[in-house]
Amino acid sequence: MQEKAKHPDFILIDDNDIDLFLHEKIIRLQGLSDTVLSFRSVAAALDYFATFTHDTDSYRQTITLLDLQLPEMNGFDFLDHFNGMPATIVDNTRVFVLSSTLDHGDLSRSHAHQLVDCILRKPLHPEALKQALSDYAFV
Amino acid sequence: MATERIRILYIDDEVNNLNAFRANFRRTYEIYTATNTLEARKTLQSIPVHVIIADQRMPGTSGVEFFNVIKENYPDPIRILLTGYTDVEDLIDAINKGQIYRFIRKPWDDYELQNTIRNAYEIYTTKKELESKIEELEKANDELSRFIYSASHDLRSPLMSVLGIINLSRLDDSVSDPNGYLKMIESSILRLDGFIQKIIEYYKNTKLQPDYEKIDFNALIYDCIEASRRQNNAVEFQVETEQEGEFYGDVFRISVILNNLISNAIKYQNPDNKDPTVKLTAQSDSHKAVLTIEDNGIGILSGHLNNIFKMFFRTKNINKPGTGIGLYIVKEALTRIGGNITVSSVYGQGTKFVITIPSQNARKG
């Protein structure tokens, strides 16, 4: 059985330290979660998810805030790899893209992606994040 | 080009012709000869020749057949056919299959042949120059695209971080700021970001091909108002649309035009105005649409009316500096879709823009 936590865990994937700091602060200040894990690369985040592949029962419900433009592997690479994870992990994860991009191609690709629940814009506003959580969080 | 000698490959099964050609022209050109097509191909493999001259009547492969075969792998050299006979079938064949530049009749006239070779070489070099220019342009275009892409991210990303920090400082109330410095930083950042967004918009306008679809002006106008409304919530909007028949247009550019004009109408309101109003109308049918955007704002000095559509033109006497690019984008976008714009304004009372856009019904479906 899944451990039913009061709040989901948050995973932040962004190469910008200031943004990671900002987003973690907002989550904690708003009391949205006690567990916020920050990853500065897609590879590091994927490694984290991979630690659950043989023990999917210990995986807790997670909200992932995903930046799109990262060096080496970008947000879309993350989505491709994440898609191959065990169903328990994928089903218990919500992915919110969080980017400052105005590039139409990137935005429409994110929008069309089956794993992306919604797109949030930088700077992240607490209200926008709360709205996304109430729209897409686990029921 | 002046230092390069013209390289000619001449194929003829009659050795006497080859020798005569060589004797006449060896001081003028760099000459390669072949008595059959196999030999000729060997030469082509190693020598980048400019002009190929081939005799039509050869045992085995004819000149036309030879040209037809090699033009796949060696499209650049200019092809000249030498023929002793004026066989109509040959001529038709040559034109249709071999893409021959000129025919020269045997026995050739030295002067005529020399002229032909010189002209052929000029075509060769012009073609080459054109190719390299196209390549340069494609490269420049590609670099511009990448620049815009990175501008849309690398330039904006740190700005968004700064805005995020300002927001956070308000959220946790950790910064004492009695003089409102954070607000000033924020408004400067927003201005810079607005400018970056305009540049990207301008670039997209010049780059994207128009994409025509059916337009519902009522919905489009309300969408655009929604995008700008929060700049000043006091402004009242009045919208009237009349739509007869179906109008087809480029939604992206028409939105760009409306967004810029609505945003200006809000921005250049008089702060003392008790009821700031922006009135929008749209009348459309299957031929054209006429849109008006009218505000009761600060207006434009009549001396400035001729300049407002110029890039980076800004009026000085107002406390709301613009980027000087919005109306320029409007004008450019209208040019792309065949529309036009007129403006009338009374200083201190308001401004009215009238836009006419032709419908693209022929392109529907």
Interface residues (C-beta under 8 A of the other chain):
Chain A: N16 I18 D19 L22 K25 I26 L29 Q69 S99 S100 T101 L102 D103 H104 R121 K122 P123 L124 H125 P126
Chain B: Y149 S152 H153 R156 S157 L159 M160 S161 L163 G164 I165 N167 L168 L171 D172 Q197 I200 K204
